[in-house]
Structures are given as structure tokens and as C-alpha cells.
Amino acid sequence: MGLSAFFKTNSKELKSMAARSNPGSSNQDDVVRPQGNRFQQMLDAAKEGGAPTSPGKLYRKDIALADLKPGECGNILRLNVNFCSRLRLLEMGLTPGTHVRMVRGAAFGGPVDIEVRGYQLSLRRDEAAAVWLGEEE
């Protein structure tokens, strides 16, 4: 069996599996995802959730962004930096009132990864220390 025949039979099998798993769908070219993919399920759940509507136990205020632990979140209150650094942070989407979540922080004072406006952003720890979280007055 040649490679072209192999791929044709496998694509036919995938289409028939998709039709059996989703009988109401008229488009058989839909992407078939394995049901056991935990990582994809977590990503889908995160996309559906968005920013929390009410502060939970992982919501922090009156703290610098660099002091958050992974998983904690808050709203940006102000940026305590000079004009050039403030402009750079604003261009990256760190505007007052924006919801941010700490994803992870590197060891030994390295950069921090945050999630803001639906994407991940890495900041130097001293830049993150200049971002103050809290409630708008």
C-alpha cells in the first residue's frame, strides 16, 4: 500500500468517526479532538470562563503584580514608573482597570508570566513590581 492510499483510507476513517460521534453535523470536515486530552479541555474551559465576575479567594488587591503567586489575579490600579516605561506597559495592554492573572514566575528574581486580555505576557520582575493592583475608587 502506497502512502497516498494510506492517507486516503485514514481520512475516510476519520470522517466516518466524526459523523458517528456528531450525527447532527452536516459538515464532516470538522476537526476531531480526542476526548481524553486534558490540556485542551483546560484551554477550552479557560476561554469560556474569561475574567471572573466577582472577586474570589485568588483575587488580590493592594499588592504589586510581582508579589502575586501563580493562579492569583487582580485588576490594575496604576503604573508607578517613568513616562517611557509607562508608555511601553500601556502599549502591551496593561491599562488601569484591566484584569490580570499570574501564570508563573521564574526562580531567582527572573521574569514573570501573566495573562492579560486573553494572551500571555512575560515581564521583568522590576517592571511587574511597578504595576499596582487594586480596586478603582
Sequence and secondary structure as in RCSB ss.txt:
>XXXX:A:sequence
MGLSAFFKTNSKELKSMAARSNPGSSNQDDVVRPQGNRFQQMLDAAKEGGAPTSPGKLYRKDIALADLKPGECGN
ILRLNVNFCSRLRLLEMGLTPGTHVRMVRGAAFGGPVDIEVRGYQLSLRRDEAAAVWLGEEE
>XXXX:A:secstr
  HHHHHHHHHHHHHHHHHHH TT S TT     TT HHHHHHHHHHHH S SS  TTB  SEEGGG  TT EEE
EEEE S HHHHHHHHHTT  TT EEEEEEE STT  EEEEETTEEEEE HHHHHTEEE    
